[in-house]
Amino acid sequence: MPNKFPAPPYYIVAFSSQRLDADHLAYDAMSDAMVELAQVQPGFIGFDSARDAAGFGITNSYWESEDAIRAWKRNVDHLAAQRLGRLNWYEAYDVRIGRIDRAYGFGRK
Protein backbone atom coordinates (compact mmCIF):
# COMPACT_ATOMS: atom_id res chain seq x y z
CA MET A 1 0.00 0.00 0.00
CA PRO A 2 1.50 3.36 -0.98
CA ASN A 3 2.35 5.81 1.77
CA LYS A 4 0.75 9.23 2.11
CA PHE A 5 3.25 11.98 1.43
CA PRO A 6 3.01 15.76 1.41
CA ALA A 7 2.61 17.67 -1.82
CA PRO A 8 5.87 17.95 -3.78
CA PRO A 9 8.54 19.07 -3.87
CA TYR A 10 10.41 16.68 -1.59
CA TYR A 11 13.44 14.44 -2.02
CA ILE A 12 14.05 10.73 -2.54
CA VAL A 13 16.98 8.50 -1.68
CA ALA A 14 16.66 5.39 -3.86
CA PHE A 15 18.78 2.56 -2.45
CA SER A 16 18.96 -0.58 -4.59
CA SER A 17 20.98 -3.54 -3.38
CA GLN A 18 21.89 -7.14 -4.03
CA ARG A 19 22.09 -9.06 -0.77
CA LEU A 20 24.56 -11.80 -0.02
CA ASP A 21 23.01 -15.02 1.28
CA ALA A 22 24.35 -14.46 4.80
CA ASP A 23 23.15 -13.70 8.32
CA HIS A 24 19.53 -12.82 7.57
CA LEU A 25 18.57 -12.41 11.23
CA ALA A 26 21.26 -9.81 11.93
CA TYR A 27 20.42 -7.99 8.68
CA ASP A 28 16.71 -7.91 9.49
CA ALA A 29 17.42 -6.59 12.99
CA MET A 30 19.68 -3.85 11.63
CA SER A 31 17.15 -2.97 8.93
CA ASP A 32 14.40 -2.60 11.54
CA ALA A 33 16.68 -0.46 13.72
CA MET A 34 17.51 1.83 10.77
CA VAL A 35 13.82 2.29 9.96
CA GLU A 36 13.13 3.25 13.58
CA LEU A 37 16.11 5.63 13.60
CA ALA A 38 15.19 7.26 10.29
CA GLN A 39 11.63 7.86 11.47
CA VAL A 40 12.85 10.18 14.23
CA GLN A 41 15.28 12.12 12.03
CA PRO A 42 14.32 15.72 11.27
CA GLY A 43 13.02 15.96 7.73
CA PHE A 44 12.09 12.28 7.32
CA ILE A 45 8.79 11.79 5.48
CA GLY A 46 8.45 8.04 4.85
CA PHE A 47 9.73 5.06 2.91
CA ASP A 48 8.83 2.16 0.62
CA SER A 49 10.79 -1.08 0.48
CA ALA A 50 10.69 -4.43 -1.35
CA ARG A 51 13.06 -7.37 -1.82
CA ASP A 52 12.74 -10.39 -4.09
CA ALA A 53 13.59 -14.04 -3.34
CA ALA A 54 16.99 -13.70 -5.07
CA GLY A 55 18.02 -10.91 -2.68
CA PHE A 56 17.57 -7.86 -4.92
CA GLY A 57 15.88 -5.00 -3.08
CA ILE A 58 14.91 -1.38 -3.40
CA THR A 59 14.26 1.00 -0.54
CA ASN A 60 13.10 4.53 -1.29
CA SER A 61 13.22 6.97 1.58
CA TYR A 62 11.64 10.41 1.31
CA TRP A 63 12.94 13.61 2.88
CA GLU A 64 11.96 17.26 3.16
CA SER A 65 15.36 18.59 2.01
CA GLU A 66 18.84 17.72 0.83
CA ASP A 67 20.13 18.96 4.20
CA ALA A 68 17.99 16.33 5.95
CA ILE A 69 19.45 13.66 3.64
CA ARG A 70 23.00 14.81 4.40
CA ALA A 71 22.29 14.71 8.14
CA TRP A 72 20.94 11.15 7.81
CA LYS A 73 24.03 10.15 5.84
CA ARG A 74 26.24 11.45 8.71
CA ASN A 75 24.27 9.80 11.54
CA VAL A 76 26.74 7.73 13.60
CA ASP A 77 24.46 4.69 13.90
CA HIS A 78 23.62 4.86 10.20
CA LEU A 79 27.35 5.04 9.36
CA ALA A 80 27.93 1.89 11.45
CA ALA A 81 25.08 0.11 9.62
CA GLN A 82 26.56 1.13 6.26
CA ARG A 83 29.93 -0.29 7.27
CA LEU A 84 28.37 -3.60 8.36
CA GLY A 85 26.39 -3.73 5.13
CA ARG A 86 29.54 -3.48 3.03
CA LEU A 87 31.34 -6.06 5.18
CA ASN A 88 28.58 -8.62 5.73
CA TRP A 89 25.37 -8.21 3.78
CA TYR A 90 25.70 -6.63 0.34
CA GLU A 91 27.15 -7.94 -2.88
CA ALA A 92 26.58 -4.48 -4.35
CA TYR A 93 24.40 -1.42 -3.93
CA ASP A 94 23.59 1.87 -5.64
CA VAL A 95 22.27 5.10 -4.14
CA ARG A 96 20.46 7.71 -6.18
CA ILE A 97 19.18 11.01 -4.81
CA GLY A 98 16.61 13.13 -6.56
CA ARG A 99 13.88 15.69 -6.16
CA ILE A 100 10.25 14.71 -6.55
CA ASP A 101 8.44 17.49 -8.40
CA ARG A 102 5.23 15.61 -9.26
CA ALA A 103 3.53 12.66 -7.60
CA TYR A 104 0.24 10.89 -8.23
CA GLY A 105 -1.29 7.47 -7.83
CA PHE A 106 -4.35 5.29 -7.79
CA GLY A 107 -6.08 3.38 -5.04
CA ARG A 108 -9.40 1.64 -4.57
CA LYS A 109 -11.35 2.69 -1.53
N, C-alpha and C positions, 0 to 999 in steps of 0.2 A: 504494500500500500504506500503510495507516495506521501511524503511529508508535506506539511503546510509550511510555506516559507513566506517571508515578507515580499512586497513588490520589489522588483529589481530597481536599481542595480545592487548586486552583492557579488561575492567572489566564491570560486570553487577551487578546491584542491582535489584533483583526480589522481588517485593512487592505484595503479594497477600492478599486480604482483603475481609471480609464479612461486608457489610454496614448494619447499622440499618436503619429502615424506618423513618428517621427523618431529617428535615431541609435541604432538597435537594438544595435549592437556596444558602444557606450559604456554603454548602460543595462544590458546583460547583464553587463558587467564589473563595474559598480558593484553590481548585485544580488548577484553572486557574492561580492564583497568584504564586503558587509553580512552575508551569511549566515555567512561565516567569522568576522567580528568578533562577531556575536551569539553564536555558539557558544562563545566564550571569556568571555562576560560572566557574572559571578556571578548565579545565579538563573535562567539560561536552561535550559529543558527541551527544547524542540524546535519544529518548525514544519511546516506544510503549505502548499503553494502551487499555484495553477493559474491559467492565463490562456487565454482563448479567441482565435480567429483575428481577432476584431474589436478586440482590445486590452483587453478587460475582464478584470481579474484580482482574485483574493482571496489574501491571504497571512495565515494565522493563526500567530502566534507564541505560545508558552506559557512562562509564568514562574512561579517559586515565590512571588512576592510583588509587591505594588504598589510597594514600594521598589525592587525589581529593575527593574520597568518604568520607573519614574521615572529611574533611573540610566541605562538604555539610551536614553531620550529625550534625556538631557543629554550623551551621549557626543559628543565633538568631531567625530569622523569621521562619525558618524550624522547630526549636525546639518548637516554639509557635504553629505552625500548628500540629505538632505531639501531643502536649498536648491536643489541641482541638479535634483531631481525637479520642483519647482515651476517652475523656469525652463525646463527642456528636455524633460521626458518625460511629464508628466501633464496631461491635460485637466482632471481632477478626481480627488479622492480623499476617502475617509471613514475615520476611525479610530474604533473602538469598543473599549472595555475592559470586561471583565467577569470574574466569578469563576465557575469551573467547580466545581459542587457534586456533580454526578453525571456519569459517563462510562461508556459501554458500546459494544460493537460486535459484529461478526461477521466471521469469516474462515475460509475453508477451509484445511485443513492440507495 
